[in-house]
Structures are given as C-alpha cells and as structure tokens.
Amino acid sequence: MSRNDALRAARLRVGWRTVERAADALTEHGQQLLDDRHFTVSPRTWRRWEGERPGWPT
C-alpha cells in the first residue's frame, strides 16, 4: 500500500466519501485547532495528496 492509498483509506474510513468533504472537514478542524479562520485546505490540494506525485506531506 502506497502512502496515497493509505491516505485514501483513512479518508474513507472516517466517512469522507469525496475529496471535497475531506478538504472541508480538515479546513474546519484546522481552523479550530490553530484558531486561524484563514486556514484552508482545497479539494485540489487533497487530490494532489492522494495523487501519484503528492509532494508534501510525505
């Protein structure tokens, strides 16, 4: 299992069926955790993380 598959499996395990839902949930959590209303994760970023060459995070 590659890291991309592990991230996808983790997303599905928590019930986030789409990358849009995952990005929204991570944005909400990050804003609360960091106390920063400007923190965002876009669906495009999440797709890149699950893609073949995700870059960061490793």
Helices and strands as residue ranges (DSSP letters): H 3-13, H 19-34, H 43-50
